[in-house]
Amino acid sequence: MKNPALTNTEPASAQELRLNQAKLGCSYIMIDLDGGSKLKEKLYSMGLNPGVKFRVIANSGAGPIGIEVRQTKLAIGRGMAAKIRISEEVCKQTEITIALAGNPNSGKTTIFNGLTGTNQHVANYPGVTVEKKEGQLNYEGRVIRVIDLPGTYSLSANSPEESIACNEIIERKPDIIVGIVDASNIERNLYLFTQLAELGIPIIIALNMSDLARNRGLIIDHRQLGRLLGVPVIPMIGNKKKGQEELLEAIVACVEKDICCKPTPISYGAELDAELANIKGLLEQDIAQINGYPSRWLALKLIEGDEPIQRILANHSQLAIINQTVQKARAKLRSIFGEDTTSVITDKRYGYISGACSESIKRTAEHRHDISDNIDFLLIHPFWGMVFFGLIMWLMFYLTFNLAEKPVELIEKAMGALSVLASNILPAGILQSLVVDGIIGGVGGVIVFLPNIMILFLSIAILEDTGYMARAAFIMDRIMHKIGLHGKSFIPMLVGFGCSVPAYMSSRIIEDKTDRLVTMHVTTFMSCGARLPVYVLVCGAFWPQAAGNVMFSIYVLGILVAVGVVKLLRMTRFKGVSAPFVMELPPYRVPTLRSLILHMGERSLQYIRKAGTMILGFSIIMWFLMSFPQNHEIIFGDEGRQAAYNLEHSFAGKLGKLTEPLIKPLGFDWRMGVAIFSGFAAKEVVVSTMGTVYGVDDKSDKSSLTLRQRLRQDPAYSRLTAYAFLVFVLLYMPCMSAMAVFLRETGSWKELLFQISYTTALAYALTLIVYQGGKLLGLG
């Protein structure tokens, strides 16, 4: 394992310099001062005496020079600095790598954002960070690289995100581990620290949410806790950046070895310690084959029965003897303690934590039911919890449509005015058609629904930040278990209401591989934000007074289809019993306005960027396919009928006509087929294609009509056709971006092809049932 003090170092030199020549961020040793005894006495009394090491923290080339010596910061004028003789810089670390490790929902990503100035997604439910994120900052002449690891409760890799955290810490070996501990839940959070302490890597504890702990009557003596654990403990309030400067100072001091960051060794009792020492000795007989891992940590993991450790030791010359010794040790310890070694080790760790906490924490009041307990009485109630969940979902979609109605109308009018302006400025011909029909008609048709997208993402951000997301998983667990999954699978499904890409990635919080794969296969039925513009367009056109209710029914249908498909998959391809459900219910928190605006703005900007890149590109492609080959022959005297004829005989028209026999039983004409086909790229492209189709098609005096008005007046559409269209868009294969992430997460082309095939087949079958069944009932 690398020595932090030797990382990215520069060799020492005996060359003598003056302090005014010193470089920012470098460390030096003072030789002496050219001056009188009074001047020397003053400087020495402030801690800067011959032989002492110090670091330059400010030197702009003008004004005083700042140095840090004996944990004190001094400002020295440039005149005096020219009299101070120093040795050229000693070995110093110019780059520091730190890893932020902690339990889910402990505030790691908030601290990461504060340190690096990034805006990674933060929410109040476990599993937000499902892959490592990296950033960096410059601090007093050093580059500090920060790794935000997925939340993990232990270093036993039970799920993909825990594997990422374990591998990053154990194999990459950062210079320092910053253990993020939720101060309001300190004992449970320190359990991970007891495992990190075995790795031999310097540790600093960031005691996050200290304000919340005080509000709950906990007074934590962080200095005493640090003395007991053997590491610095820094109180922090991550969302207010309080304690951030102290944390950075501790990181630098740790690297410079000015403070001790090596945890106090944990004793597991005489019997267990003896067995660990025996196995440790065997491991060290072939030191080259333990690949730099701490031998005591390996011995402990072997005693615990951690299977991945066997792969690390696969080439160890003493592996057979080690395994034999481990089995004997486990049997011996079981006979002594009357329980398995994992339980014994867990009890010892919690005993160590309890002892440290009892000496450093005081409670000002007995535990009482806080506001979270009172709210949970309603929200996780077997009956009222489900009622409340249904009301929240309905309200979210009702507001998404109704609050956005006026802004949508304003953007529609603006786009209409822009089309008229472009038509007046540009001469009739190809360029005018490209700008008006292809770009404004396509991209404008998607931008119109930005208010709906913003309200949807704001609603999801509120659910995430308040802590309700975990409660939704809790109340759904009973239903999910009946169909072969558990409540944790509902988290990716809820995330899927925003976008399938992060939903697939968040499925990593599910430990069982089969459960995870089934969850990913049905997450696509959750109506993502990309489908929302299609829903808003069609619902607004055909159910203007009840659009929110109709849209809600589509979302509910997606959930019901997902439930049915899970049941079917569990009976066929993925047989087996689902893993037990264990998930933390975080306390409720009031979302900050900044956090909500940040989440809504970030996701809305992604939507706008998508409209300006991918959707713009596909809009131009679809315009080309609908406009060429150009037909200069005049068939009809009426301009509108001629435009319809030209479109029908374009490349897109011919492609649509080829598919029309297949989709006609669904109630669709070839234009709807072209729109659906374009949705393979991105679901928003369905709307942009419809805007282009009806822009190119409509050259009559009705060209100022909005797309919703044109759909409403089109004889090919009825309310039944419109609903069938929504059902197909809901269910058929995901977009290209989602498919790429699905492939990356599963690592299986077979599973991807299965998803493409079965979702499209299911979409066709259910749409056929809806349309033909509706006709039989006289709803056509």
Buried (B, 14 or more C-beta within 10 A) or exposed (E): EEEBEEBEBBEBEEEEBEBBBBBBBBBBBBEBBEEEEEEBEBBBEEBBBEEEBBBBBBBEEEEBBBBBBEEEEBEBEBEBBEBBBBBBBBEBBEBBBBBBBBBBBBBBBBBBBBBBEBEBBBBBBBBBBBEBBBBBBEBBBBBBBBBBBBBBBBBBBBBBBBBBBBBBBBEEBBBBBBBBBBBBBBBBBBBBBBBBBBBBBBBBBBBBBBBBBBEBEBEBBBEBBBBBBBBBBBBBBBBEBBBBEBBBBBBBBBBBEBBBBEBBEBEBBEBBBEBBEBBBEBBBEBEEBBEEBBBBBBBBBBBBBBEEBBEBBEEBEBBEEBBEBBEEBBEBBBEEBEEBBBEBBBBBBBBBBEEBBEEBBEEEEEEEEEEBEEBBEEBBEEEEBBEBBEEBBBEBBBBBBEBBBEBBBEBBEEBBEBBEEBBEEBEEEEEBBBBBBBBBBBBBBBBBBBBBBBBBBBBBBBBBBBBBBBBBBBBBBBBBBEBBBBBBBBBBBBBBBBBBBBBBBBBBBBBBEBBBBBBBBBBBBBBBBBBBBBBBBBBBBBBEEEBBBBBBBBBBBBBEBBBBBBBBBBEEBBEEEBBEBEBBBBBBBEBEEEBBEBBBBBBBEBBBEBBEEBBBBBBBBBBBBBBEEEBEEEEEEEEBEBBBBBBBBBBBBEBBBEBBEEBEEBBBBBBBBBBBBBBBBBBBBBBBBBBBBBBBBBBEEEBEBBBBBBBBEBEEBBBBBBBBBBBBBBBBBBBEBBBBBBBEBBEEEEBBEBBBEBBBEBBBEBBBEBBBEBEEEEEE
